[in-house]
Amino acid sequence: MPNQPSDILPTVIGIINGMIDDLELDVDGPVDADTALIADLGFASVDFIHLIVEIETSFGQKMGFHDLIMPDGKYVDDLKVGTVVEFVAKRLSGAADPAEELQESYSPKPDCVQSPLTQPEIETFLAQVRSVQQKSFVPAPHPKKRAVFVFSSPRSGSTLLRILLAGNPALFAPPELHLLGFSTMAQRLAALNNSSNDHLLSGTVRALMQLRSCTVEEAEAFSTACEACEMPVAEFYGELQKLLGDRLLVDKTPTYAYNADVLHRAETDFDSPLFIHLVRHPCGTIQSFQDAKFEQLFPFLRDSGMSSRHLAELTWLICNKNIAEFAETIAPERVLRVQYENLVRHPEPTLRGICEFLKVPFDSGMLNPYTDQEQRMTDGLNSTGEYSGDLKFHLHSRIEPDAADRWRKFTSDASLSEEARSLAARLGY
């Protein structure tokens, strides 16, 4: 396969021109090597991911674009088409191994953040969260059969864990379902059908496509019918489980953890469900939250008046506190705590431990999350931007152990509030 920049440039420009047409962008002049993706084309972060997926699909190879998009752990300000082409040429030539380029020595740097959180700020955030939470749920008249719930704070690596679990044929682990927090499918639609959150509706559609072997349109039609008749969410879970056979349903939706009542609903609506509490060091989670601009996804975060840094820590603190307190009410044999750091440093023993907990056989295919895209459901419905999960997954080409400590380049434990440090210690940090 040609791997010179001059050979690759027409393919990349062709992909970009297709995206320009699909997005109906107003672009001055033709695209060439000097065209900047943000300044000239107005690409957003989701468009970067779409471009990456299309390039890797065209050349039939994962390339580890994380090294290009986040060379020092922070997103680049912009990229020229020629820079992307040169990176692709280098990867295709095999001149550099993405894993080798990431072997750096990490040392803490001085923090450039505001003062640590105070207790009044924590209480203010809690009040804001409670103001947008559902006040009550309609309990399922008959608990559904056993399911597995992965509870975590957002930006804790749950997408990676979900995709690893999806590689086990004894499990069905679709993209984020966003079901448990609602009583009916109509209620869910009303809450999520807006420009900021409509991609969160795609997880159930993708699950239906997989289970019913149907098209996007057919799965959407079924979902629409469920919403129109105000089907209870518990009944929709039942519809999914009818199609699973002996497989266990895995629901990983990080936003459940904002609301302690949602966590308890899993216990009451399912027959002896199993719970995985995925934890990540607060500083790593905070760094990821800020990089992803996660607060822009939800109005109550975006309009809170708090800084991104404080919202990131508050999210880690409230979600993990809710999960830890919930776990104390569950029989120990039905709860497993997993550290993200162990998952990326020691994936095989960590996954073997999870399989033992779930009482399913370990499958070695779980260890490569970038194979079997169909089974793992790592695509969007019609485009990458419709994917319900962490799009940064598509930047990588393998599990990267150094992701566990990358945050140490930018911050230290000293930046955390006393309450966050105390909870982190309880969680094993």
C-alpha positions in Angstrom: 0.0 0.0 0.0 1.4 3.5 -0.9 2.6 5.2 2.3 4.2 8.4 0.9 2.5 11.7 1.9 1.8 12.5 -1.7 0.0 9.2 -2.1 -2.0 9.6 1.1 -3.0 13.3 0.7 -5.8 12.7 -2.0 -7.5 10.0 0.2 -7.5 12.3 3.3 -8.7 15.3 1.3 -11.5 13.1 -0.2 -12.6 12.1 3.3 -12.6 15.7 4.5 -14.5 16.9 1.4 -17.1 14.2 2.1 -17.4 15.5 5.7 -17.7 19.1 4.5 -20.7 18.0 2.3 -22.3 16.0 5.1 -21.9 18.8 7.6 -22.9 21.5 5.0 -19.9 23.6 6.0 -19.2 26.9 4.3 -15.6 26.6 3.3 -13.5 29.2 1.4 -11.5 27.5 -1.4 -10.4 24.0 -1.9 -8.9 21.8 0.8 -5.1 21.3 0.6 -2.2 20.4 2.8 -2.2 23.9 4.4 -5.9 23.8 5.4 -6.4 24.0 9.2 -9.1 21.7 10.5 -10.4 24.2 13.1 -9.5 27.7 11.8 -10.4 27.0 8.2 -13.0 24.3 8.3 -14.6 24.9 11.8 -14.2 21.2 12.9 -15.3 20.4 16.4 -13.8 17.6 18.6 -16.4 15.1 17.4 -15.4 15.9 13.8 -11.8 15.1 14.6 -12.9 11.7 15.8 -15.0 11.1 12.7 -12.1 12.0 10.5 -9.8 9.6 12.4 -12.2 6.8 12.2 -12.7 7.3 8.4 -8.9 7.5 7.8 -8.3 4.3 9.8 -11.1 2.5 8.0 -9.8 3.6 4.6 -6.3 2.4 5.3 -7.4 -0.7 7.3 -5.1 0.1 10.3 -5.3 1.5 13.8 -2.8 4.3 14.1 -2.8 5.6 17.6 -4.0 9.1 16.8 -3.8 10.0 20.5 -0.1 10.8 19.8 -1.1 13.4 17.3 -4.2 14.9 18.9 -2.8 14.9 22.5 1.0 14.8 22.1 1.6 15.9 25.7 -1.6 14.8 27.3 -3.4 18.0 26.3 -5.5 18.6 23.1 -3.7 20.5 20.3 -5.1 23.9 19.4 -5.4 23.0 15.7 -4.0 20.7 13.0 -3.3 21.2 9.3 -4.3 18.6 6.8 -0.6 18.1 5.9 0.3 17.3 9.5 -2.4 14.6 9.6 -1.1 13.2 6.3 2.5 13.1 7.5 1.3 11.3 10.7 -0.6 8.7 8.7 2.5 8.1 6.4 4.7 7.6 9.4 2.3 5.1 10.9 1.8 3.2 7.7 5.5 2.9 7.2 5.9 1.3 10.6 8.5 3.9 11.5 7.1 4.4 15.0 5.2 2.3 17.5 2.5 4.4 19.3 3.2 2.6 22.6 6.9 3.4 22.4 6.3 7.1 21.8 4.3 7.3 25.0 7.0 6.0 27.3 7.7 9.1 29.3 8.8 9.8 32.9 6.0 11.6 34.7 6.7 14.0 37.5 4.2 16.3 39.3 4.1 19.9 38.1 2.9 22.9 40.1 -0.8 23.2 40.1 -2.4 26.1 38.2 -5.9 25.9 39.6 -8.0 27.8 42.1 -8.1 27.0 45.8 -9.5 23.6 46.8 -13.3 23.1 47.2 -15.0 24.1 50.3 -17.8 22.5 52.1 -20.3 25.2 51.2 -19.4 24.7 47.5 -20.0 21.0 47.9 -23.4 21.6 49.5 -24.4 24.1 46.8 -23.5 21.5 44.1 -25.5 18.8 45.9 -28.5 21.1 45.9 -28.2 21.8 42.2 -28.0 18.1 41.5 -31.1 17.3 43.6 -33.0 20.0 41.8 -32.8 18.2 38.4 -33.1 14.6 39.8 -36.3 12.6 39.3 -38.3 12.8 42.6 -39.9 9.3 42.4 -39.9 6.2 40.3 -42.5 3.7 39.4 -41.2 0.4 40.7 -41.2 -2.7 38.4 -44.2 -4.9 39.3 -42.0 -8.0 38.7 -38.2 -7.7 39.0 -36.4 -8.5 35.8 -33.8 -11.2 35.7 -30.2 -10.7 36.8 -28.2 -8.0 35.1 -24.8 -6.3 35.6 -24.4 -2.6 36.3 -21.1 -0.8 36.0 -21.3 2.2 38.3 -18.7 4.9 38.1 -18.3 8.7 37.9 -18.0 10.0 34.4 -14.5 10.0 32.8 -13.4 7.0 34.9 -12.6 4.6 31.9 -16.0 3.0 31.8 -16.1 3.0 28.0 -12.9 1.0 27.8 -14.2 -1.5 30.4 -17.5 -1.8 28.6 -15.8 -2.6 25.3 -13.5 -5.1 26.9 -16.6 -6.8 28.5 -18.4 -6.7 25.1 -15.6 -9.0 23.8 -16.9 -11.8 26.0 -19.6 -13.9 24.2 -21.3 -14.6 27.6 -22.0 -10.9 28.1 -24.0 -8.3 26.2 -22.5 -4.9 26.9 -24.0 -2.2 24.6 -23.1 1.5 24.6 -24.7 3.6 27.4 -28.4 2.9 27.7 -29.5 5.9 29.8 -32.5 3.9 31.0 -32.4 3.4 34.8 -33.0 7.1 35.6 -36.5 7.2 34.1 -39.8 5.5 34.7 -41.0 5.4 31.1 -39.5 5.6 27.7 -41.6 8.7 27.0 -40.1 10.4 30.0 -36.6 9.4 28.8 -37.3 10.9 25.4 -38.5 14.2 26.8 -35.4 14.5 28.9 -32.8 13.6 26.3 -34.2 14.7 22.9 -32.3 18.0 22.6 -29.3 19.2 20.7 -26.9 18.6 23.7 -28.1 15.1 24.6 -29.9 13.4 21.7 -26.8 11.2 21.1 -27.5 9.6 24.5 -30.6 8.1 23.0 -28.5 6.0 20.5 -27.3 3.3 23.0 -30.7 1.6 23.1 -31.1 1.8 19.3 -27.6 0.3 18.8 -28.5 -2.5 21.3 -31.7 -3.3 19.4 -29.9 -3.3 16.1 -27.5 -5.9 17.5 -30.1 -8.1 19.2 -32.7 -8.0 16.5 -30.3 -8.0 13.5 -32.1 -5.0 12.1 -31.3 -1.7 10.5 -31.1 1.7 12.2 -34.5 2.6 10.8 -36.1 -0.5 12.1 -34.6 -0.1 15.6 -35.6 3.5 15.7 -39.1 2.6 14.7 -39.4 0.1 17.6 -38.0 2.7 20.0 -40.5 5.3 18.8 -43.3 2.8 19.4 -42.1 2.2 22.9 -42.0 5.9 23.6 -45.4 6.5 22.1 -47.1 4.0 24.3 -45.2 5.2 27.4 -43.7 1.8 27.9 -42.2 1.4 31.4 -38.4 1.4 31.4 -38.5 -1.9 33.3 -40.5 -3.5 30.5 -38.0 -2.2 27.9 -35.2 -3.8 29.9 -37.3 -7.0 29.7 -37.6 -6.7 25.9 -33.8 -6.5 25.7 -33.3 -9.5 28.0 -35.8 -11.7 26.1 -33.4 -11.4 23.1 -30.2 -12.2 25.1 -30.6 -15.9 25.6 -28.2 -17.0 28.3 -26.1 -13.8 28.1 -25.9 -11.3 30.9 -26.9 -7.7 30.1 -24.3 -5.2 31.2 -25.5 -1.6 31.6 -22.8 1.0 32.1 -24.1 4.5 32.2 -21.9 6.8 34.4 -24.5 9.5 34.9 -26.6 7.1 37.0 -24.2 7.8 39.9 -25.3 11.4 40.2 -28.5 10.2 41.8 -28.4 7.7 44.7 -32.0 6.8 44.1 -31.2 5.6 40.6 -28.5 3.2 42.0 -31.0 1.8 44.5 -33.6 1.3 41.7 -31.3 -1.2 40.0 -31.4 -3.3 43.2 -35.2 -3.2 43.4 -36.1 -3.7 39.7 -33.8 -6.6 39.0 -33.3 -10.1 40.6 -30.1 -10.1 42.6 -28.1 -7.9 40.1 -24.4 -7.7 40.2 -22.5 -4.4 40.6 -19.1 -3.3 39.4 -17.8 -0.1 41.0 -15.2 1.3 38.6 -13.0 3.8 40.4 -10.2 6.0 39.1 -7.8 8.4 40.9 -9.6 11.7 41.3 -6.9 13.6 39.6 -7.0 11.4 36.6 -10.7 11.7 36.4 -10.6 15.5 36.8 -8.0 15.8 34.0 -10.1 13.7 31.7 -13.3 15.7 32.6 -11.6 19.0 31.8 -10.1 17.7 28.5 -13.5 16.5 27.3 -15.3 19.7 28.4 -17.8 17.3 30.0 -19.7 20.1 31.7 -20.9 21.3 28.4 -23.1 18.2 28.0 -25.5 18.9 30.8 -27.3 22.2 31.5 -27.2 21.8 35.2 -23.4 21.6 35.0 -23.0 24.2 32.3 -25.2 26.7 34.1 -23.9 26.0 37.6 -21.6 29.1 37.7 -18.7 26.9 38.9 -15.4 26.4 37.2 -14.7 23.3 35.1 -12.1 22.2 37.6 -14.4 22.4 40.5 -17.2 20.7 38.6 -14.9 17.9 37.7 -13.9 17.3 41.3 -17.5 17.6 42.6 -18.6 15.1 40.0 -16.0 12.6 41.1 -16.7 13.2 44.7 -20.5 13.0 44.6 -20.7 10.1 42.2 -18.2 7.9 44.0 -19.7 8.7 47.4 -23.1 7.7 46.2 -21.8 4.4 44.8 -19.7 3.6 47.9 -22.6 4.2 50.2 -24.9 2.2 48.0 -22.4 -0.7 47.9 -22.5 -0.9 51.7 -26.2 -1.9 51.5 -25.5 -4.8 49.1 -24.4 -8.3 49.9 -20.6 -8.3 49.4 -20.7 -11.2 47.0 -22.7 -9.0 44.6 -20.3 -6.0 44.5 -16.8 -5.8 43.0 -14.6 -2.7 43.1 -12.2 -2.3 40.1 -9.5 0.3 39.8 -9.1 1.8 36.3 -5.3 1.9 36.9 -5.2 -1.9 37.3 -7.4 -2.3 34.2 -4.9 -0.5 32.0 -1.7 -1.8 33.7 -2.8 -5.4 34.2 -5.7 -6.0 31.9 -5.7 -9.8 31.8 -5.7 -10.5 35.6 -8.2 -7.7 36.2 -10.5 -9.1 33.5 -10.1 -12.6 34.8 -11.2 -11.3 38.3 -14.2 -9.6 36.8 -15.2 -12.8 34.9 -14.8 -14.9 38.1 -17.1 -12.4 39.9 -19.7 -12.5 37.1 -19.4 -16.3 36.9 -18.7 -16.4 33.2 -15.6 -17.9 31.4 -12.7 -15.6 30.7 -12.3 -15.1 26.9 -8.8 -14.0 25.6 -10.6 -12.0 22.9 -11.5 -9.5 25.6 -8.0 -8.2 25.7 -8.0 -6.4 22.3 -10.7 -3.8 22.4 -10.0 -2.7 18.8 -11.2 -6.0 17.2 -14.7 -7.2 16.4 -16.2 -3.7 16.1 -19.6 -5.2 15.3 -19.7 -7.3 18.5 -18.3 -4.6 20.6 -20.7 -1.9 19.1 -18.0 0.7 18.9 -19.5 2.5 15.9 -22.2 5.1 16.0 -25.6 4.7 14.3 -25.0 6.7 11.1 -21.8 8.5 12.1 -19.2 8.4 14.8 -20.8 11.5 16.5 -23.9 9.4 17.3 -21.8 7.1 19.6 -23.1 7.0 23.2 -19.8 6.7 25.1 -16.3 8.2 25.3 -15.3 9.2 21.7 -11.6 9.4 22.9 -11.6 5.6 22.7 -11.1 6.0 18.9 -7.9 7.9 19.3 -6.0 4.9 20.6 -4.9 1.7 19.1 -4.4 -0.4 22.2 -4.8 -0.4 26.0 -2.2 2.1 27.2 -0.7 1.4 30.7 0.7 5.0 31.0 -2.9 6.4 30.9 -3.0 5.5 34.6 -0.6 8.2 35.6 -0.7 10.7 32.8 -2.4 13.3 35.1 0.8 13.6 37.1 2.3 15.8 34.4 -0.3 18.5 35.2 -1.4 18.3 38.8 -0.9 16.6 42.2 -3.0 15.3 45.1 -2.4 18.6 46.8 -5.0 20.2 44.5 -7.8 18.1 46.0 -10.2 19.1 48.8 -9.9 17.2 52.1 -13.1 15.4 51.5 -11.9 14.1 48.1 -8.6 13.0 49.5 -10.4 11.2 52.3 -12.8 9.4 49.9 -9.9 8.5 47.6 -8.1 6.9 50.5 -11.2 4.8 51.3 -11.2 3.7 47.6 -7.6 2.5 47.8 -5.6 5.5 46.6 
